[in-house]
Amino acid sequence: MSLTERLVTIGLAAGAVAVGVCRAETFAPERMALLAAGAAGRSGRLHFTYADPDTATDVRRTFPWARSLV
């Protein structure tokens, strides 16, 4: 059984509705949406996300060794 299959099995057994794995890549479309929303004044009280959209949309800025997200 692969690591992904084991993670899915464990997650579902623990009560998760769904479990998935993807590559740890920058969420480019979401970054552009955050920049546009922030520029339009739609950030509300989500200061961390809108103050640093690069970090909010790229897990490798915080965890440079990350290869996958669960």
ZICORPE-V564010 format. One record per backbone hydrogen bond with DSSP energy under -1.0 kcal/mol. CO is the residue of the C=O (numbers start at 1). NH is the residue of the N-H. E is the energy in kcal/mol with one decimal. If there is no record, write none. Layout:
# ZICORPE-V564010
co:CO nh:NH e:E
co:CO nh:NH e:E
This chain:
# ZICORPE-V564010
co:2 nh:6 e:-2.4
co:3 nh:7 e:-2.6
co:4 nh:8 e:-2.5
co:5 nh:9 e:-2.4
co:6 nh:10 e:-2.7
co:7 nh:11 e:-2.8
co:8 nh:12 e:-2.6
co:9 nh:13 e:-2.3
co:10 nh:14 e:-1.7
co:11 nh:16 e:-2.5
co:12 nh:15 e:-1.3
co:22 nh:69 e:-3.0
co:23 nh:25 e:-1.9
co:26 nh:28 e:-1.6
co:27 nh:31 e:-2.3
co:28 nh:32 e:-2.3
co:29 nh:33 e:-2.0
co:30 nh:34 e:-2.6
co:31 nh:35 e:-2.5
co:32 nh:36 e:-2.4
co:33 nh:37 e:-2.7
co:34 nh:38 e:-2.8
co:35 nh:39 e:-2.3
co:36 nh:40 e:-1.6
co:37 nh:42 e:-3.0
co:38 nh:41 e:-1.3
co:43 nh:46 e:-2.0
co:45 nh:47 e:-1.6
co:46 nh:50 e:-2.1
co:47 nh:51 e:-2.8
co:48 nh:52 e:-1.5
co:52 nh:56 e:-2.3
co:53 nh:57 e:-1.3
co:57 nh:27 e:-3.1
co:58 nh:61 e:-2.1
co:59 nh:63 e:-2.8
co:63 nh:66 e:-2.3
co:67 nh:24 e:-2.2
co:69 nh:22 e:-2.2
